[in-house]
Amino acid sequence: QVQLVESGGGSVQTGGSLRLSCVASGVTFSAYAMGWFRQAPGLEREFVAAISLKGSSTYYADSVKGRFTISRDNAKNTLYLQMNSPKPEDTAIYYCAAKRLIVVRTPEYDYWGQGTQVTVSS
């Protein structure tokens, strides 16, 4: 059974930082590209960042480029999202997702976590 479990969400002020983690089980983690998506109330789920199988390539939404960093540790089956200088508009539920072999920016991923809430206040 495949499971993706996010953690690290919470409340943070602008100028602060937060690190999200996503632990995968039931999959060969290194065979999956990984992504972070987010969804704010009343809005569609949107792409945040993605990373290739070995972590050599990363991709970001323009809105977070230069502030967020995606990384992975294949030995620990864990995906990370370092959020620096968050803004109130970053407030959303953040989801990690896994897609076999190929990195994409659209939500066509094979597996999803349950999400973790991030709230940014000014």
N, C-alpha and C positions, 0 to 999 in steps of 0.2 A: 504494500500500500504506500503510495507516494504521499509525502507530507512536506509542506513548506510552512515553517513557523517563524513569523516575524516577531521581533522584540525591539525595545529601545525607544519606542514612541513616548510622547508626553508633551508637556508644556515647556516652551522656551521663549525667551524674549529676543527681539531683533538684536543682532550683534552677538548673540550667543552661538552655540553649536550643539549638534545632536548627532549621534551615530545610530543608525538602524542596522539591525542584523537579521539575517534570514537563514535558518538552518534547514537543510534538506535531508530527507531520509527516504529510503525506498527507491532511489534512483542512483545511477552512476553519475555523480554530480559533474564530473569532468567531461561528460558527453553532452552536456546541456549548456546552451547559451542562457544567460540570466538577465532579467530586466527588473526595473522598478517602475511602477505606475502609481498614479494617485487619482483620487476622486474626491472632489469637494461637493458639498450639498447642492443639489440641483444641477450639477454639471456632469458631463460625460467623463469616463475614465480617460486619463491622458498619460502619454509616455513621459517618463522622467529621464531614465538612463538605461543603458544596456551594456553588456560586456561579453566578449567572446569566450570560447571554451577555456582557453588557457590564460585569459586576462590580458592578452597582448593588444587587443583593440577595445576601445570604449567609445560610447556614443551618448550624447546629451541633448536634451531639449534646450532650445535657445534660452528659455526662461531661467534655467539653472546653471548654465555653462559658466564656469569660473567660480561657482560657489559650492556646488555639490561634487563629490567624487565617488564613483562606484569602484568597488574592488571585490576580489574573491580570494578565498583560501581553499583550494581544492583538497588539501589534506584534512581540513576540518569541515568540509561540505558546507561552507558558510559564505554567504554573500553579504556585502556591507554597502551602506550608503552614508557617507560622511556629509553632513549638512552644515556648512559654515555660512555665517551671515544670513540666516533665514529671514524671510519677510512675511508679513501677515498673509499675503496671497499664497504662500506655501502651505497654509493650513489645509489639511485634507487627511483622508485615510490613505495610507501608503501600503501598496501591495507588492510583494515580490512574485516573480513568475519565471517559469522554466520552459525553454523550447529546445527540442532536440536538434542539435548541430548548428542551427542557423540563427544568427542575430537579426531580429527585426524590430522596427519601431512601432509597429501596429500591435493591437492586443491579441493577435493570433498565437497565443502561447498554449502549451500543452497542460501545464499545471499552474495553480495559483495558491497563494497563501490566503489566510483569513483577514489579513490587514492589521495595521497598527495606526492609531490616531496620532497625528502630529498637530499641535496647536501653537501658533506663533502669535505673540502679542507684542504690541509696540510700546 
